[in-house]
Amino acid sequence: QVQLMESGGGLVQAGGSLRLSCAASERISEHALGWWRQAPGKEREFVGSISWDGGSTDYADSVKGRFTISRDNAKNTMYLQMNSLKPEDTAVYYCNDAWATMPWGQGTQVTVSS
């Protein structure tokens, strides 16, 4: 079964940027993929998704215009470029296929200070 590993999180000031990576243990080029996040005390929420070939993306309204999802199928990796970060973006970020059917990884913590 495919295993996913998120990385790239950290502490950043409001207005800053981070780039997250999601590495898969095997080929994922045929899968649409997505990012989710979970803030303390809140439900996990959808952040955005990308089609199998990278030609189409979709984003939650809360991150539209600030976050960009991309992928490199040759490296079995997906990315989340986060710009203009806000304190409300603080959460653990997870990746999965677009329907969240794969086992969840450990996630990567993103903390945005005001």
C-alpha angles and dihedrals in degrees: 000000000000115000121204126205123193123203142161101071124136147129117305136166121249110278092030131116139237134180118214125198131206114198121192125210092225143011113315101164092118094054130089105224137203147191126228133179137201123202121200111285094005138102120260109267135199116254103176148309141221131208122245092264098037092245096118133040135180129195140192112252090244093065103028112128092016105059128055127192121205136162142205108206092187088063096037087235137130126197138206115202109197119193133174090024119200130202088250089064088070107121145106108279122215136184129211139145114295092269096043094240098136124085111275118249127219093272127217124261119237117189121184116193122206 
